[in-house]
Amino acid sequence: MKVSLMAFLQKIDLVFHTVRYMTWRQWRYRIIRTLEKAIGSNKLEKYRAAISVQPVMCPDSLPIADINAAEQVLQNQFYLLADQEVIFDDKVDWNLSGQAYRLPCFRLNSFGYLQALSDAFCFTGEKKYLDKGFGLMQDWWNANGYKT
C-alpha cells in the first residue's frame, strides 16, 4: 500500500501536535500501546520483558488516592482544578460548553490525568487503564477534526 506524501505529512502533524507536551510516562504508555496494536497483544506478551513494560522507575507502591484518581478517570470524572470536578455521562465534551472560565478546558485538553492512568497500569498491570487512556486520546483526535 503506497501512502501519499501529503497523507504522511498530515500524520506527522497529528502526532507532533498530540505528543509534544507529553511526559516520559505518557510516552512510555503510547509506545507500549502502539507496539501492542502493531504486532498484536498476543505476540507482544513474549516481548514484554524486553521492552520493559514495568520499568525501573515504576513505583513500588501507589497511594490509594492515586489508584482512586485513575478509577475516577475510568468513570469520566475529572478533577481539573483543586475544587472543580467535571463528570461526563458518555462522551467527553472537550470544549466544556457553557464554561466561562477557560482554564478547566485547558486542563482537560492537556491530558494531565494520563499520568494517573499510567501509574495505575504500571502498578496493577490491568489493561483497562491503558484502554481508557488511548480511548480518550482517540476521542480527542476525532472531536478536534483528526480522523484515526
ZIGI-V333610 format. One record per pair of residues at least 12 apart in sequence whose C-alpha atoms are under 10 Angstrom apart, sorted by the first residue. I is the first residue (numbers start at 1). J is the second residue. If there is no record, write none. Layout:
i: {I,I}
j: {J,J}
//
This chain:
i: {10,11,11,11,14,14,14,14,18,18,18,18,18,21,21,21,22,22,22,22,22,23,23,23,24,25,25,25,25,25,25,25,25,25,26,26,26,26,26,26,26,26,26,26,27,28,28,28,28,28,29,29,29,29,29,29,29,29,29,29,29,30,30,30,30,31,31,32,32,32,32,32,32,33,33,33,33,33,34,35,36,53,53,53,54,54,54,54,55,57,58,58,58,58,58,58,59,59,59,59,60,60,61,61,61,61,62,62,62,62,62,65,66,66,66,66,66,67,67,67,67,67,67,67,68,68,69,69,69,69,69,70,70,70,70,70,70,70,70,70,70,70,70,71,71,71,71,71,72,72,72,72,73,73,73,73,73,73,73,73,73,74,74,74,74,74,74,74,75,75,75,75,75,76,76,76,76,76,76,76,77,77,78,78,78,78,79,79,79,79,80,80,80,80,80,80,80,80,80,81,81,81,81,84,85,86,86,91,91,92,92,92,92,92,93,93,93,93,93,94,94,94,94,94,94,94,95,95,95,95,96,96,109,109,111,111,111,111,113,114,114,114,114,114,114,114,115,116,116,117,117,117,117,117,118,118}
j: {146,146,147,148,141,146,147,148,110,111,137,140,141,110,111,112,110,111,112,114,115,112,114,115,115,57,58,114,115,116,117,118,119,122,111,112,113,114,115,116,117,118,119,133,118,51,52,53,55,118,53,114,115,117,118,119,121,122,130,133,134,118,130,133,134,51,53,44,48,51,52,53,130,127,130,131,133,134,134,51,48,121,122,125,121,122,123,125,122,122,118,119,120,121,122,123,119,120,122,123,122,123,119,120,123,124,119,120,122,123,124,116,115,116,117,119,120,116,117,119,120,121,123,124,116,120,113,115,116,117,120,113,114,115,116,117,118,119,120,121,129,132,133,116,117,120,128,129,87,113,116,117,87,113,114,116,117,129,132,133,136,117,128,129,131,132,133,136,87,88,89,90,132,88,89,90,91,92,132,136,89,92,104,107,108,113,104,107,108,113,103,104,105,106,107,108,109,112,113,103,104,107,108,104,104,104,108,136,139,108,136,139,140,143,105,108,139,140,143,106,108,109,139,140,143,144,108,109,143,144,108,109,137,140,133,136,137,140,133,129,130,132,133,134,136,137,133,129,133,129,130,131,132,133,130,133}
//
